[in-house]
Amino acid sequence: MKQIGVLALQGAVAEHLDCLRQINGVTAVPVRTWAEIESLDGLILPGGESTAMGKLLDYFQLLEPLQAKIQSGFPVWGTCAGMILLAKEISGQENSYFAAMDIRVCRNGYGSQLDSFQAEIELPEIAAEKIPLVFIRAPYIEAAGPQVQVLAEVNGRIVAAREAQMLVTSFHPELTADLSFHRYFVENFVR
């Protein structure tokens, strides 16, 4: 049984847990402490508000140990705000958080809450059918390093990528009934 955690400091925690619990062979748990994180096989950094999440990670003394764990090969998937947390660079911001993935992201790249939208795209590597994508105040990837594999683009902007054991999506798979990205993470990243 693979034990996958969802960082439960802020954001779309319950929705990710619900998706993971529908996948055979997975135990899904909300995590808030280092002791809980240490026992995991993989971790999801959910969508939410990246600044608030960064402050909470720092406050609960999780930022540095989790950064070291990710850099040592720990499987992690960042959705929306989680993608911002994993990025080495954030446009218009001096500091980053985990600085783990060789990407530069643009926060709120698609605009405000009112500019949220849905799309459907074909991603044969992820699923046989079209995948629904939900963008809410979504970031996007402006630049990706040579080791980063771009998985998806929408309107010429990178919205999903992977590097080593890290996966990022600027959209929210947990807000749809489609489990393709959750299965992809479980089957391709978590050992």
Stockholm file with secondary structure:
# STOCKHOLM 1.0

chainA/1-191         MKQIGVLALQGAVAEHLDCLRQINGVTAVPVRTWAEIESLDGLILPGGESTAMGKLLDYFQLLEPLQAKIQSGFPVWGTCAGMILLAKEISGQENSYFAAMDIRVCRNGYGSQLDSFQAEIELPEIAAEKIPLVFIRAPYIEAAGPQVQVLAEVNGRIVAAREAQMLVTSFHPELTADLSFHRYFVENFVR
#=GR chainA/1-191 SS CEEEEEECSSSSHHHHHHHHTTSTTEEEEEECSHHHHHTCSEEEECSSCHHHHHHHHHHTTCHHHHHHHHHTTCCEEEETHHHHHHEEEETTBSCCSSCCEEEEEETTTTCSGGGCEEEEECCTTTCSSCEEEEESSCCEEEEECTTCEEEEEETTEEEEEEETTEEEESSCGGGSSCCHHHHHHHHHTCC
#=GC SS_cons         CEEEEEECSSSSHHHHHHHHTTSTTEEEEEECSHHHHHTCSEEEECSSCHHHHHHHHHHTTCHHHHHHHHHTTCCEEEETHHHHHHEEEETTBSCCSSCCEEEEEETTTTCSGGGCEEEEECCTTTCSSCEEEEESSCCEEEEECTTCEEEEEETTEEEEEEETTEEEESSCGGGSSCCHHHHHHHHHTCC
//
